[in-house]
Amino acid sequence: MKELNYIDLFAGAGGLSEGFIRAGFSPIAHVEMNKDACDTIKTRTAYHWLKENKKAEIYNDYLKSETKNKEELWKNVPEHLINSVINKEISESTLPEIFNSIDKELNGNNVDLIIGGPPCQAYSIVGRARKDMESDPRNHLYKHYVKFLEKYNPNMFVFENVPGILSAKNGEYLNKIFKAVKNAGYEVAIPPKNHLNAKDFGVLQDRKRVIIIGWKKELNLKYPEFETTEHSFQILKDLFSDLKPLKNGQGTLNAVAYTKPTTEYLKQTNIRNGLEFVTQHIVRPNNDNDLEIYQIAIEKWNNGKRLNYAELPKRLIKHSNTDSFVNRFQVVNGKGVSHTVVAHIAMDGHYYIHPDKKQNRSISVREAARIQSFPDDYFFEGSRTAAFKQIGNAVPPLMAQKIAEKIREMIWKNM
């Protein structure tokens, strides 16, 4: 069978792309405006090429190195693959240059699929409160997405976004997107229940996302049916149990050994995938005030209650606003699945407190990556803050893989 290819727009750190690669797709290009996220994709591109060419030890040595030189790593890979990661903001002025770069990679071949979703903050409920919808240019990035559909004419596309896109301006934005892609020659649909949830795909996270899928009008297709993955896996015993216990401010970006054997969940999901060490198990530091609040939050959580910020002892309350965001300190559910990991985790860890009271800290970079189902050999370039942001913005690879497998079936049936 022909290897199917795709272009990833607004690619972030490559979570969606990782799922499509696992499902047998081959990337033509990734387009992303954030440099750290682009560097992460370049490093992951190096991983895939080196592994495929039986040179995985070069990548493993890079992970183990305490003085990582990403440019030296990338030199081991064909230059055009590194250059296929396009670090550009998608705009009217950059489109010709981006198209030109992609055309070089295509070398006359057709495009099977376009994936990706414009930055979702513009459609989020919080984002709307902060900025006038019409004046936020991110709300109109779908128009650029459609230009890629018009130019490359793929069989299908996958457009990922937050549930807020359904209600943004009373559904007006969603209608505009549908109208634009239909004018470009595509049928389009959203899930029967409007969104998909990562936890139904085996991800240990309650994360709802709107996955819009489109196909050429001449193809006889409909929205795919996804089976729900039933399981009883838990964060503490199945996802975190083999990671070294840490206190706030501890840990390292460098390689450290696992402390316990792997678990069935880590094996099934390929999160722990053959290495004897893990990287980026590092925790941000906290002040004494926050640590005391963490202790109270964990104690309440263990008794079946969430902490209400306004009910803290007055000496611990440092925010004047005690009417909204009263859940600003939240414990990850150690005996079930986590609440949604979002990009705000880059700002502070108060919304992602580790459930083990003895450790009394927010979750580490690696723990956040695991909640998002990234494998342990996935390295996030940039600072600790940059890594958290990339992870919070990502599509869980495990969810992406199962979507990709359905898309692959749909394309092959119509080839």
C-alpha positions in Angstrom: 0.0 0.0 0.0 1.1 3.6 -0.8 2.5 5.4 2.2 0.1 8.3 3.0 1.5 11.7 3.6 0.3 14.9 5.4 1.0 18.5 6.2 0.7 19.6 9.8 -0.4 23.2 10.3 -0.1 25.0 13.7 1.9 21.9 14.6 2.8 22.8 18.2 5.2 20.3 19.7 4.0 17.6 17.4 1.5 15.6 19.5 -1.0 15.2 16.7 1.7 14.5 14.2 3.2 11.8 16.5 -0.1 9.9 16.4 -0.2 10.1 12.6 3.3 8.8 12.3 2.5 5.9 14.5 -0.5 5.1 12.3 1.8 4.9 9.2 1.6 8.4 7.8 4.6 10.3 6.6 5.0 14.0 7.3 5.8 16.4 4.3 6.1 19.5 6.5 5.2 20.9 9.9 4.4 24.6 10.1 4.6 26.3 13.6 5.4 29.8 14.7 6.9 29.0 18.1 10.7 28.3 17.9 10.9 26.0 20.9 8.1 23.8 19.6 9.8 23.7 16.2 13.0 22.6 17.8 11.1 19.9 19.6 9.6 18.6 16.3 13.1 18.7 14.7 14.5 16.6 17.5 11.5 14.2 17.2 12.1 14.1 13.4 15.7 13.1 14.2 14.4 10.4 16.6 12.2 8.8 13.9 14.8 8.9 11.2 17.6 7.5 13.4 15.3 4.8 14.7 14.2 3.8 11.2 17.8 3.7 10.0 19.0 1.6 13.0 21.0 4.5 14.6 18.8 4.9 17.7 21.8 5.0 19.9 22.7 8.4 18.6 19.4 9.8 19.8 19.7 7.9 23.1 23.1 9.4 23.7 21.7 12.8 23.1 19.1 12.2 25.8 21.8 11.0 28.2 24.1 13.9 27.4 24.3 16.7 30.1 25.3 19.3 27.5 22.7 18.7 24.8 23.6 20.2 21.4 20.5 19.9 19.3 22.1 21.3 16.2 24.8 18.5 16.4 22.0 15.9 16.7 20.1 17.3 13.7 23.3 17.0 11.6 22.9 13.2 11.7 19.7 13.5 9.7 19.1 14.4 6.0 19.0 18.2 5.9 15.7 18.4 4.0 13.9 16.7 6.9 15.1 19.3 9.4 14.2 22.0 6.9 10.7 20.6 6.5 9.9 22.0 9.9 8.9 25.5 9.0 9.3 28.0 11.8 6.9 30.7 10.5 3.7 32.4 11.6 1.0 31.6 9.1 -0.2 34.9 7.7 -1.1 36.5 4.4 2.4 37.7 4.0 4.2 34.4 4.8 1.9 32.1 2.8 3.9 32.3 -0.5 7.1 31.5 1.3 5.5 28.6 3.2 4.0 27.2 0.0 7.3 27.4 -1.7 9.0 25.4 1.1 6.3 22.8 1.0 6.4 22.5 -2.8 10.1 21.7 -2.6 9.4 18.9 -0.2 6.6 17.6 -2.3 8.6 17.5 -5.5 5.5 17.2 -7.6 3.7 14.6 -5.4 0.1 15.0 -4.2 -0.9 15.6 -0.6 -3.2 13.0 1.0 -4.1 14.8 4.2 -3.8 18.2 6.1 -4.0 18.1 9.9 -3.8 20.7 12.7 -5.8 23.3 14.5 -5.2 27.1 14.8 -4.3 28.3 18.4 -7.3 27.5 20.5 -7.0 30.3 23.1 -9.1 32.5 20.9 -12.0 30.2 21.1 -11.7 29.4 24.7 -14.2 30.8 27.2 -11.4 32.5 29.2 -9.9 33.9 26.0 -13.2 35.5 25.1 -13.4 37.3 28.4 -10.0 38.8 27.8 -10.2 40.1 24.3 -12.8 41.3 21.8 -13.5 38.3 19.5 -13.5 40.2 16.2 -10.3 42.0 16.8 -8.4 38.9 17.8 -6.6 37.8 14.6 -6.4 34.2 15.8 -10.1 33.8 15.2 -9.5 34.2 11.5 -6.6 31.7 11.1 -9.1 29.1 9.7 -9.1 31.2 6.5 -5.4 30.4 6.0 -6.1 26.8 6.8 -8.6 26.8 3.9 -6.0 28.3 1.6 -3.9 25.2 2.2 -6.9 23.0 1.3 -7.4 25.0 -1.9 -3.8 24.8 -3.0 -3.0 21.2 -2.1 -6.4 19.6 -2.6 -5.9 16.7 -0.1 -8.4 13.8 0.1 -9.2 14.7 3.8 -8.4 17.1 6.6 -8.5 17.0 10.4 -9.1 20.3 12.2 -8.6 20.1 16.0 -9.9 22.7 18.5 -11.4 23.3 22.0 -15.1 22.9 22.7 -15.4 26.7 23.0 -15.3 26.8 19.2 -18.9 25.4 19.2 -20.3 28.3 21.1 -18.0 31.1 20.0 -20.2 34.0 18.9 -23.2 31.8 19.2 -21.8 29.3 16.8 -21.0 31.9 14.1 -17.3 31.0 13.9 -18.0 27.3 13.4 -20.6 28.1 10.7 -18.0 30.3 9.0 -15.4 27.5 9.1 -17.9 25.0 7.6 -19.0 27.4 4.9 -15.3 28.1 3.9 -14.3 24.5 3.7 -17.5 23.6 1.7 -16.7 26.3 -0.7 -13.2 24.7 -1.1 -14.9 21.5 -2.2 -15.2 19.5 1.1 -17.9 17.9 3.1 -17.4 18.4 6.8 -18.6 16.9 10.1 -18.1 17.1 13.9 -18.5 14.2 16.3 -22.1 13.1 17.0 -21.8 14.4 20.6 -20.0 17.5 19.4 -16.6 16.6 20.9 -14.3 13.6 21.6 -12.7 13.0 25.0 -9.1 11.8 25.4 -10.1 9.6 28.3 -12.2 7.5 25.9 -9.0 6.8 23.9 -7.0 5.4 26.8 -5.4 8.7 27.9 -5.5 9.2 31.6 -7.0 12.7 31.2 -10.4 14.2 31.0 -9.8 16.3 27.9 -12.6 17.3 25.5 -11.7 18.4 22.0 -13.7 19.2 18.9 -12.2 17.1 16.0 -13.6 18.4 12.7 -13.1 16.0 9.9 -13.6 16.9 6.2 -13.3 15.0 2.9 -13.6 15.8 -0.8 -17.2 16.0 -1.9 -16.9 13.2 -4.4 -15.8 10.7 -1.7 -18.6 8.7 -0.1 -17.7 9.1 3.5 -19.1 10.0 6.9 -17.7 10.9 10.4 -15.9 7.8 11.7 -17.1 5.8 14.7 -14.6 5.5 17.5 -14.7 2.7 20.1 -14.4 3.8 23.7 -11.4 2.2 25.5 -12.6 0.8 28.8 -10.0 0.5 31.6 -9.5 1.0 35.3 -5.9 2.5 35.2 -5.0 5.2 37.7 -2.6 8.1 37.7 -0.6 7.2 40.8 -0.2 3.4 40.6 -0.2 3.1 36.8 1.3 6.3 35.4 3.6 7.8 38.0 4.7 4.9 40.2 8.1 4.3 38.5 9.2 7.9 38.7 11.5 9.1 41.4 9.7 10.9 44.3 10.6 14.6 44.3 10.1 17.7 46.5 9.3 21.1 45.1 12.2 22.6 43.1 13.9 19.2 42.7 14.6 17.0 39.7 16.7 17.4 36.5 16.3 17.8 32.8 18.9 15.1 32.4 18.6 11.4 32.4 17.6 9.6 35.6 16.9 5.9 36.2 13.4 4.6 36.8 12.8 3.5 40.4 10.4 0.6 39.7 9.5 -1.8 37.0 7.2 -0.7 34.2 3.4 -1.0 34.6 0.9 -2.6 32.3 -0.5 0.8 31.3 3.0 2.2 30.5 3.6 -0.9 28.3 0.3 -0.9 26.5 0.5 2.8 25.6 4.2 2.7 24.7 4.8 5.6 27.1 7.7 3.7 28.7 9.2 2.3 25.5 12.5 0.5 26.1 14.8 3.0 27.7 16.3 2.5 31.1 16.0 6.2 32.0 13.7 9.2 31.8 14.5 12.9 31.2 12.8 16.1 32.2 11.5 14.8 35.5 11.9 18.3 37.1 9.6 20.3 39.3 9.3 24.1 39.7 10.1 25.6 43.2 7.4 27.0 45.4 7.3 29.5 48.3 6.2 28.4 51.8 2.8 30.0 51.4 1.9 27.9 48.4 3.3 24.7 49.9 1.0 25.2 52.9 -1.9 25.6 50.6 -0.9 22.5 48.7 -1.0 20.5 52.0 -4.5 21.7 52.7 -5.6 21.0 49.1 -4.3 17.5 49.2 -5.9 16.8 52.6 -9.2 18.0 51.4 -8.9 16.1 48.2 -8.2 12.9 50.1 -11.4 13.5 52.0 -13.4 13.9 48.8 -13.5 17.7 48.6 -11.9 20.3 46.3 -10.3 23.3 47.9 -12.2 26.6 47.8 -9.6 29.4 47.7 -11.9 31.8 49.6 -12.2 29.4 52.5 -8.4 29.3 53.2 -7.0 30.9 56.4 -6.8 34.7 55.7 -3.0 34.7 56.2 -2.7 32.4 53.2 -4.9 34.4 50.8 -2.7 36.5 48.6 -5.2 37.3 45.8 -7.8 40.0 46.3 -10.3 38.3 44.0 -11.9 35.5 46.1 -15.2 35.4 44.1 -13.9 33.9 40.8 -11.2 31.2 40.2 -11.9 29.8 43.6 -10.5 26.4 42.3 -7.1 27.9 41.4 -5.5 25.3 43.6 -6.4 21.8 42.3 -5.1 18.3 43.0 -4.6 15.8 40.2 -6.8 12.8 40.8 -4.3 10.1 41.7 -7.0 7.4 41.8 -8.5 8.1 38.4 -7.8 10.3 35.4 -6.4 13.9 35.6 -8.4 17.0 34.7 -7.4 18.8 31.5 -3.8 19.9 31.2 -3.7 23.3 29.6 -1.0 25.8 28.6 -1.4 27.7 31.9 0.7 25.0 33.5 3.6 27.0 32.1 2.7 29.9 34.4 2.4 28.0 37.7 1.6 24.5 38.9 -1.2 25.4 41.4 -3.8 23.7 39.2 -1.8 20.5 39.0 -0.8 19.6 42.5 0.7 16.1 42.9 -1.7 13.9 44.9 1.1 12.5 47.1 1.1 14.6 50.3 4.7 13.5 51.2 6.0 15.1 47.9 3.9 18.3 48.4 4.6 19.9 45.0 3.1 20.5 41.5 3.7 17.8 38.8 6.9 17.6 36.9 7.4 18.2 33.2 7.6 14.5 32.6 4.5 13.8 34.6 2.6 16.4 32.6 3.9 14.8 29.4 2.8 11.3 30.6 -0.7 12.6 31.4 -0.8 13.8 27.8 0.4 10.3 26.8 3.8 11.4 25.3 6.4 8.6 25.4 9.3 9.0 27.7 11.8 9.4 24.9 9.9 12.5 23.6 12.2 15.5 24.4 10.8 19.0 24.7 13.3 21.6 23.7 13.6 25.0 25.4 13.3 25.9 29.1 11.2 24.2 31.7 8.5 26.8 31.2 8.6 26.3 27.4 8.3 22.6 27.8 5.2 22.9 30.1 3.6 25.3 27.5 4.2 22.9 24.6 2.8 20.0 26.6 -0.3 21.9 27.7 -1.1 23.0 24.1 -0.6 19.5 22.6 -3.0 16.9 21.3 -2.4 13.6 23.2 -0.4 11.3 20.8 -2.5 8.2 22.0 -5.7 9.9 21.0 -4.2 11.2 17.8 -3.0 7.7 16.8 -6.5 6.2 17.1 -8.0 9.1 15.1 -5.2 8.6 12.5 -5.9 4.9 12.1 -9.6 5.7 11.2 -8.5 8.4 8.8 -6.1 5.9 7.1 -8.9 3.3 6.7 -11.1 6.0 5.2 -8.5 7.2 2.6 -7.4 3.7 1.6 -11.0 2.6 1.0 -11.4 5.4 -1.5 -8.0 5.1 -3.4 
